């Protein structure tokens, strides 16, 4: 890559660059982070290209990142990212903000018919006929110093984003679908900001429908403790207690250390590390009155006429997707269809626990199929 970059490792340099970037209507943004055993992503580098200069911002070297926060939330500057899901979490944890307004080129590529989940390198190939090297993708971005090769790799991640943005925005503007990108991203931002109450964390787990009321209550308490511990100690939940281990503990309700260690699926490390806490939770569950038990979890496939409901929703969505030239599996995934069925059939579900609404009822999808699905759902059996 011949394009030079600025390595910014001081507050003054950051302020100067952010003031420069704020004069642009659109900038390209990316982050590099580390997230192996941690609950939160730890930021290692922020890359920005304002069409004039590429800035590689070292957030580890700069104590005050407020100019960056202000730029990321400047309503006059569109931030262009690619596959922004983890970048959103990274900014939220590091800065307490998420970039807005935000244009995601992967979302735009899907709406423009370039394929589902197109990677950045592939997008650059498709739109600019340039092949990128991806040799530094496994870098430890927290370690210093970063090598010249790492910095060049990082700079390339934003250099080609702006040309991709302009081509995609022009195409989607012509088809009157440009606002769909922002709808999609805004729904993602809402989901990322929706920190579920730990007492509802069990609703996000598999196979809970198999558990009896007492066992489900134990699962609820275990999931509540695990999520709370993960957030407080910044540890990935599966490094605390794996979901399968948690399910077996809730199913068997071991009353002493020997019984806990005897469970085949529970690793010795899991049993030793949190033995007393786990046994305490089981004891609490056993002693609790039945009025404390959560409502039974119903398996969605056991909903009366489930297959008929799914087929009807899919037919509505497929027709709408075809009419606007969007891939039907992207318009309405199996998860999104199930989300709708749960919403109308169950009194409380994981979508409500997150304070969200089903994807098919909001944003651009809602505009196209929301009313039809809602009318259809009046015939669903609870």
C-alpha positions as a Python dict, from the first residue, in 0.01 Angstrom:
ca = {
    (1, 'X'): (0, 0, 0),
    (2, 'X'): (149, 330, -106),
    (3, 'X'): (-95, 554, 82),
    (4, 'X'): (70, 701, 397),
    (5, 'X'): (-92, 696, 739),
    (6, 'X'): (-73, 899, 1060),
    (7, 'X'): (8, 712, 1380),
    (8, 'X'): (-170, 905, 1654),
    (9, 'X'): (-61, 840, 2011),
    (10, 'X'): (-125, 1171, 2189),
    (11, 'X'): (-432, 1370, 2289),
    (12, 'X'): (-328, 1679, 2093),
    (13, 'X'): (-277, 1481, 1772),
    (14, 'X'): (-609, 1303, 1826),
    (15, 'X'): (-794, 1629, 1880),
    (16, 'X'): (-642, 1784, 1568),
    (17, 'X'): (-729, 1486, 1350),
    (18, 'X'): (-1083, 1451, 1486),
    (19, 'X'): (-1146, 1819, 1417),
    (20, 'X'): (-1023, 1763, 1061),
    (21, 'X'): (-1237, 1451, 1014),
    (22, 'X'): (-1544, 1631, 1151),
    (23, 'X'): (-1534, 1857, 845),
    (24, 'X'): (-1616, 1560, 621),
    (25, 'X'): (-1967, 1428, 556),
    (26, 'X'): (-1851, 1065, 563),
    (27, 'X'): (-1551, 879, 710),
    (28, 'X'): (-1438, 517, 710),
    (29, 'X'): (-1387, 353, 1050),
    (30, 'X'): (-1255, 21, 1178),
    (31, 'X'): (-1126, -119, 1505),
    (32, 'X'): (-878, -384, 1603),
    (33, 'X'): (-943, -557, 1934),
    (34, 'X'): (-867, -866, 2139),
    (35, 'X'): (-1140, -1091, 2274),
    (36, 'X'): (-1030, -1440, 2366),
    (37, 'X'): (-1122, -1516, 2727),
    (38, 'X'): (-1288, -1182, 2805),
    (39, 'X'): (-1658, -1096, 2813),
    (40, 'X'): (-1588, -755, 2658),
    (41, 'X'): (-1369, -679, 2353),
    (42, 'X'): (-1053, -487, 2446),
    (43, 'X'): (-965, -218, 2196),
    (44, 'X'): (-616, -212, 2049),
    (45, 'X'): (-639, 29, 1756),
    (46, 'X'): (-889, 256, 1583),
    (47, 'X'): (-848, 329, 1212),
    (48, 'X'): (-1015, 623, 1040),
    (49, 'X'): (-994, 748, 682),
    (50, 'X'): (-1155, 1086, 618),
    (51, 'X'): (-1074, 1091, 247),
    (52, 'X'): (-760, 1296, 315),
    (53, 'X'): (-554, 1112, 577),
    (54, 'X'): (-561, 766, 728),
    (55, 'X'): (-527, 786, 1106),
    (56, 'X'): (-419, 489, 1315),
    (57, 'X'): (-522, 588, 1667),
    (58, 'X'): (-354, 416, 1962),
    (59, 'X'): (-617, 411, 2239),
    (60, 'X'): (-375, 245, 2479),
    (61, 'X'): (-133, 540, 2463),
    (62, 'X'): (-401, 812, 2495),
    (63, 'X'): (-569, 871, 2831),
    (64, 'X'): (-844, 1103, 2706),
    (65, 'X'): (-1034, 974, 2403),
    (66, 'X'): (-1316, 1229, 2423),
    (67, 'X'): (-1240, 1382, 2079),
    (68, 'X'): (-1289, 1035, 1929),
    (69, 'X'): (-1616, 988, 2119),
    (70, 'X'): (-1742, 1323, 1991),
    (71, 'X'): (-1649, 1234, 1634),
    (72, 'X'): (-1819, 893, 1659),
    (73, 'X'): (-2144, 1055, 1774),
    (74, 'X'): (-2132, 1362, 1546),
    (75, 'X'): (-2470, 1351, 1366),
    (76, 'X'): (-2327, 1538, 1065),
    (77, 'X'): (-2066, 1270, 987),
    (78, 'X'): (-2163, 929, 850),
    (79, 'X'): (-1941, 654, 984),
    (80, 'X'): (-1878, 370, 735),
    (81, 'X'): (-1786, 31, 882),
    (82, 'X'): (-1790, -324, 750),
    (83, 'X'): (-1961, -601, 951),
    (84, 'X'): (-1986, -365, 1245),
    (85, 'X'): (-2133, -592, 1514),
    (86, 'X'): (-1819, -641, 1722),
    (87, 'X'): (-1694, -290, 1647),
    (88, 'X'): (-2010, -159, 1815),
    (89, 'X'): (-1934, -358, 2129),
    (90, 'X'): (-1572, -244, 2118),
    (91, 'X'): (-1666, 125, 2105),
    (92, 'X'): (-1932, 79, 2372),
    (93, 'X'): (-1685, -79, 2614),
    (94, 'X'): (-1393, 153, 2535),
    (95, 'X'): (-1575, 485, 2489),
    (96, 'X'): (-1926, 435, 2622),
    (97, 'X'): (-2068, 529, 2280),
    (98, 'X'): (-2153, 362, 1951),
    (99, 'X'): (-2087, 525, 1612),
    (100, 'X'): (-2395, 701, 1472),
    (101, 'X'): (-2509, 756, 1204),
    (102, 'X'): (-2356, 433, 1075),
    (103, 'X'): (-2348, 277, 728),
    (104, 'X'): (-2247, -91, 721),
    (105, 'X'): (-2105, -196, 385),
    (106, 'X'): (-2175, -565, 450),
    (107, 'X'): (-2544, -489, 504),
    (108, 'X'): (-2543, -266, 196),
    (109, 'X'): (-2377, -539, -12),
    (110, 'X'): (-2650, -784, 89),
    (111, 'X'): (-2925, -539, -7),
    (112, 'X'): (-2745, -463, -333),
    (113, 'X'): (-2744, -830, -430),
    (114, 'X'): (-2370, -892, -390),
    (115, 'X'): (-2420, -1190, -159),
    (116, 'X'): (-2488, -1262, 207),
    (117, 'X'): (-2218, -1191, 466),
    (118, 'X'): (-1965, -1070, 210),
    (119, 'X'): (-1621, -1022, 368),
    (120, 'X'): (-1433, -694, 337),
    (121, 'X'): (-1166, -838, 111),
    (122, 'X'): (-1423, -993, -121),
    (123, 'X'): (-1620, -666, -133),
    (124, 'X'): (-1309, -473, -234),
    (125, 'X'): (-1247, -730, -507),
    (126, 'X'): (-1602, -705, -636),
    (127, 'X'): (-1626, -327, -637),
    (128, 'X'): (-1266, -216, -698),
    (129, 'X'): (-1088, -518, -849),
    (130, 'X'): (-820, -503, -579),
    (131, 'X'): (-693, -805, -386),
    (132, 'X'): (-597, -745, -25),
    (133, 'X'): (-347, -936, 185),
    (134, 'X'): (-491, -1061, 515),
    (135, 'X'): (-172, -1182, 682),
    (136, 'X'): (-212, -994, 1013),
    (137, 'X'): (-568, -1094, 1103),
    (138, 'X'): (-455, -1293, 1411),
    (139, 'X'): (-244, -1013, 1557),
    (140, 'X'): (-242, -941, 1930),
    (141, 'X'): (-348, -578, 1890),
    (142, 'X'): (-289, -501, 2257),
    (143, 'X'): (82, -580, 2246),
    (144, 'X'): (323, -296, 2172),
    (145, 'X'): (500, -200, 1958),
    (146, 'X'): (293, -285, 1652),
    (147, 'X'): (502, -375, 1349),
    (148, 'X'): (498, -179, 1021),
    (149, 'X'): (324, -478, 859),
    (150, 'X'): (50, -470, 1121),
    (151, 'X'): (-3, -99, 1075),
    (152, 'X'): (-20, -129, 696),
    (153, 'X'): (-275, -409, 731),
    (154, 'X'): (-480, -194, 968),
    (155, 'X'): (-464, 107, 735),
    (156, 'X'): (-586, -97, 439),
    (157, 'X'): (-895, -191, 635),
    (158, 'X'): (-1026, 165, 597),
    (159, 'X'): (-852, 286, 281),
    (160, 'X'): (-1092, 105, 47),
    (161, 'X'): (-1408, 147, 254),
    (162, 'X'): (-1499, 492, 125),
    (163, 'X'): (-1496, 396, -246),
    (164, 'X'): (-1711, 93, -156),
    (165, 'X'): (-1949, 318, 33),
    (166, 'X'): (-1995, 561, -255),
    (167, 'X'): (-2068, 283, -504),
    (168, 'X'): (-2310, 102, -274),
    (169, 'X'): (-2486, 419, -161),
    (170, 'X'): (-2535, 528, -522),
    (171, 'X'): (-2681, 190, -617),
    (172, 'X'): (-2917, 175, -318),
    (173, 'X'): (-3021, 538, -359),
    (174, 'X'): (-3126, 460, -716),
    (175, 'X'): (-3345, 174, -593),
    (176, 'X'): (-3478, 381, -299),
    (177, 'X'): (-3331, 132, -52),
    (178, 'X'): (-3059, 344, 103),
    (179, 'X'): (-3250, 405, 427),
    (180, 'X'): (-3281, 29, 471),
    (181, 'X'): (-2911, 12, 558),
    (182, 'X'): (-2960, 258, 840),
    (183, 'X'): (-3274, 74, 958),
    (184, 'X'): (-3079, -251, 973),
    (185, 'X'): (-2789, -96, 1161),
    (186, 'X'): (-3015, 88, 1404),
    (187, 'X'): (-3187, -239, 1494),
    (188, 'X'): (-2844, -393, 1554),
    (189, 'X'): (-2742, -99, 1772),
    (190, 'X'): (-3060, -140, 1978),
    (191, 'X'): (-2983, -508, 2023),
    (192, 'X'): (-2626, -438, 2131),
    (193, 'X'): (-2744, -182, 2384),
    (194, 'X'): (-3009, -417, 2522),
    (195, 'X'): (-2829, -563, 2822),
    (196, 'X'): (-3059, -842, 2927),
    (197, 'X'): (-3151, -864, 3294),
    (198, 'X'): (-2949, -1159, 3432),
    (199, 'X'): (-3267, -1313, 3574),
    (200, 'X'): (-3386, -1360, 3214),
    (201, 'X'): (-3056, -1499, 3081),
    (202, 'X'): (-3193, -1855, 3087),
    (203, 'X'): (-3431, -1758, 2805),
    (204, 'X'): (-3132, -1735, 2570),
    (205, 'X'): (-3023, -2095, 2641),
    (206, 'X'): (-3108, -2414, 2456),
    (207, 'X'): (-3317, -2708, 2573),
    (208, 'X'): (-3465, -2533, 2875),
    (209, 'X'): (-3807, -2665, 2765),
    (210, 'X'): (-3692, -3010, 2879),
    (211, 'X'): (-3661, -2903, 3243),
    (212, 'X'): (-3922, -2951, 3515),
    (213, 'X'): (-4024, -2643, 3720),
    (214, 'X'): (-3767, -2697, 3997),
    (215, 'X'): (-3489, -2778, 3752),
    (216, 'X'): (-3579, -2478, 3537),
    (217, 'X'): (-3557, -2255, 3843),
    (218, 'X'): (-3211, -2394, 3916),
    (219, 'X'): (-3117, -2322, 3554),
    (220, 'X'): (-3248, -1967, 3589),
    (221, 'X'): (-3037, -1908, 3902),
    (222, 'X'): (-2726, -2061, 3743),
    (223, 'X'): (-2764, -1851, 3428),
    (224, 'X'): (-2825, -1538, 3636),
    (225, 'X'): (-2511, -1598, 3842),
    (226, 'X'): (-2298, -1685, 3536),
    (227, 'X'): (-2392, -1371, 3341),
    (228, 'X'): (-2349, -1145, 3644),
    (229, 'X'): (-2008, -1298, 3720),
    (230, 'X'): (-1903, -1265, 3354),
    (231, 'X'): (-1990, -897, 3342),
    (232, 'X'): (-1831, -816, 3677),
    (233, 'X'): (-1507, -1006, 3611),
    (234, 'X'): (-1486, -960, 3230),
    (235, 'X'): (-1473, -1332, 3157),
    (236, 'X'): (-1637, -1517, 2869),
    (237, 'X'): (-1936, -1705, 3006),
    (238, 'X'): (-1821, -2042, 2874),
    (239, 'X'): (-1493, -2005, 3063),
    (240, 'X'): (-1698, -1981, 3382),
    (241, 'X'): (-1939, -2265, 3317),
    (242, 'X'): (-2032, -2412, 2982),
    (243, 'X'): (-2398, -2422, 2885),
    (244, 'X'): (-2404, -2802, 2868),
    (245, 'X'): (-2246, -2824, 3212),
    (246, 'X'): (-2505, -2582, 3347),
    (247, 'X'): (-2787, -2786, 3194),
    (248, 'X'): (-2662, -3109, 3349),
    (249, 'X'): (-2622, -2946, 3690),
    (250, 'X'): (-2975, -2806, 3672),
    (251, 'X'): (-3108, -3146, 3561),
    (252, 'X'): (-2935, -3350, 3832),
    (253, 'X'): (-2931, -3096, 4118),
    (254, 'X'): (-2617, -3236, 4288),
    (255, 'X'): (-2632, -3188, 4665),
    (256, 'X'): (-2263, -3231, 4750),
    (257, 'X'): (-1917, -3205, 4595),
    (258, 'X'): (-1894, -3572, 4510),
    (259, 'X'): (-2215, -3560, 4312),
    (260, 'X'): (-2101, -3246, 4130),
    (261, 'X'): (-1766, -3398, 4036),
    (262, 'X'): (-1938, -3718, 3924),
    (263, 'X'): (-2128, -3541, 3644),
    (264, 'X'): (-1958, -3652, 3321),
    (265, 'X'): (-2012, -3328, 3130),
    (266, 'X'): (-1885, -3099, 3407),
    (267, 'X'): (-1508, -3055, 3379),
    (268, 'X'): (-1292, -3086, 3692),
    (269, 'X'): (-1185, -2723, 3642),
    (270, 'X'): (-1547, -2605, 3640),
    (271, 'X'): (-1632, -2812, 3944),
    (272, 'X'): (-1330, -2697, 4147),
    (273, 'X'): (-1341, -2330, 4053),
    (274, 'X'): (-1703, -2260, 4146),
    (275, 'X'): (-1800, -2565, 4352),
    (276, 'X'): (-1929, -2383, 4660),
    (277, 'X'): (-2120, -2125, 4456),
    (278, 'X'): (-2288, -2390, 4239),
    (279, 'X'): (-2388, -2604, 4536),
    (280, 'X'): (-2520, -2293, 4710),
    (281, 'X'): (-2737, -2213, 4409),
    (282, 'X'): (-2874, -2568, 4402),
    (283, 'X'): (-2954, -2548, 4772),
    (284, 'X'): (-3136, -2217, 4719),
    (285, 'X'): (-3341, -2368, 4435),
    (286, 'X'): (-3436, -2674, 4640),
    (287, 'X'): (-3550, -2464, 4935),
    (288, 'X'): (-3744, -2204, 4735),
    (289, 'X'): (-4126, -2206, 4729),
    (290, 'X'): (-4288, -2308, 4401),
    (291, 'X'): (-4415, -1952, 4362),
    (292, 'X'): (-4056, -1850, 4282),
    (293, 'X'): (-4034, -2088, 3986),
    (294, 'X'): (-4041, -1928, 3640),
    (295, 'X'): (-4312, -2017, 3391),
    (296, 'X'): (-4241, -2329, 3191),
    (297, 'X'): (-4047, -2277, 2869),
    (298, 'X'): (-4244, -2401, 2570),
    (299, 'X'): (-4057, -2537, 2271),
    (300, 'X'): (-4151, -2328, 1972),
    (301, 'X'): (-4193, -2632, 1749),
    (302, 'X'): (-4464, -2755, 1991),
    (303, 'X'): (-4677, -2447, 1926),
    (304, 'X'): (-5011, -2556, 1768),
    (305, 'X'): (-4991, -2530, 1389),
    (306, 'X'): (-4628, -2416, 1415),
    (307, 'X'): (-4531, -2540, 1067),
    (308, 'X'): (-4837, -2374, 916),
    (309, 'X'): (-4751, -2042, 1083),
    (310, 'X'): (-4391, -2060, 963),
    (311, 'X'): (-4496, -2142, 608),
    (312, 'X'): (-4743, -1853, 601),
    (313, 'X'): (-4488, -1602, 733),
    (314, 'X'): (-4226, -1732, 491),
    (315, 'X'): (-4467, -1694, 199),
    (316, 'X'): (-4542, -1331, 290),
    (317, 'X'): (-4171, -1255, 324),
    (318, 'X'): (-4068, -1439, 8),
    (319, 'X'): (-4318, -1244, -197),
    (320, 'X'): (-4198, -915, -51),
    (321, 'X'): (-3831, -1009, -96),
    (322, 'X'): (-3886, -1096, -459),
    (323, 'X'): (-4070, -770, -522),
    (324, 'X'): (-3773, -563, -401),
    (325, 'X'): (-3494, -787, -530),
    (326, 'X'): (-3360, -903, -194),
    (327, 'X'): (-3253, -1259, -118),
    (328, 'X'): (-3540, -1427, 70),
    (329, 'X'): (-3313, -1593, 328),
    (330, 'X'): (-3166, -1254, 414),
    (331, 'X'): (-3507, -1089, 425),
    (332, 'X'): (-3639, -1346, 673),
    (333, 'X'): (-3411, -1599, 837),
    (334, 'X'): (-3539, -1898, 1033),
    (335, 'X'): (-3446, -1717, 1355),
    (336, 'X'): (-3642, -1408, 1254),
    (337, 'X'): (-3950, -1612, 1161),
    (338, 'X'): (-3936, -1800, 1492),
    (339, 'X'): (-3897, -1465, 1666),
    (340, 'X'): (-4232, -1355, 1523),
    (341, 'X'): (-4409, -1678, 1622),
    (342, 'X'): (-4275, -1648, 1978),
    (343, 'X'): (-4378, -1282, 1993),
    (344, 'X'): (-4742, -1351, 1913),
    (345, 'X'): (-4782, -1687, 2090),
    (346, 'X'): (-4586, -1652, 2415),
    (347, 'X'): (-4668, -1401, 2688),
    (348, 'X'): (-4295, -1347, 2752),
    (349, 'X'): (-3995, -1441, 2538),
    (350, 'X'): (-3630, -1353, 2482),
    (351, 'X'): (-3721, -1065, 2247),
    (352, 'X'): (-3932, -899, 2516),
    (353, 'X'): (-3662, -974, 2773),
    (354, 'X'): (-3425, -764, 2563),
    (355, 'X'): (-3681, -484, 2531),
    (356, 'X'): (-3687, -539, 2154),
    (357, 'X'): (-3946, -603, 1884),
    (358, 'X'): (-3917, -875, 1616),
    (359, 'X'): (-3703, -775, 1319),
    (360, 'X'): (-3984, -850, 1073),
    (361, 'X'): (-4213, -598, 1239),
    (362, 'X'): (-3979, -297, 1245),
    (363, 'X'): (-3764, -95, 1007),
    (364, 'X'): (-3766, -163, 634),
    (365, 'X'): (-3895, -517, 678),
    (366, 'X'): (-4179, -389, 892),
    (367, 'X'): (-4271, -141, 619),
    (368, 'X'): (-4305, -424, 371),
    (369, 'X'): (-4458, -710, 571),
    (370, 'X'): (-4533, -590, 925),
    (371, 'X'): (-4905, -526, 873),
    (372, 'X'): (-4960, -854, 687),
    (373, 'X'): (-4780, -1060, 951),
    (374, 'X'): (-4965, -888, 1234),
    (375, 'X'): (-5299, -958, 1065),
    (376, 'X'): (-5199, -1320, 1010),
    (377, 'X'): (-5088, -1359, 1373),
    (378, 'X'): (-5436, -1281, 1504),
    (379, 'X'): (-5518, -1642, 1413),
    (380, 'X'): (-5224, -1793, 1603),
    (381, 'X'): (-5316, -2018, 1896),
    (382, 'X'): (-5155, -1944, 2229),
}
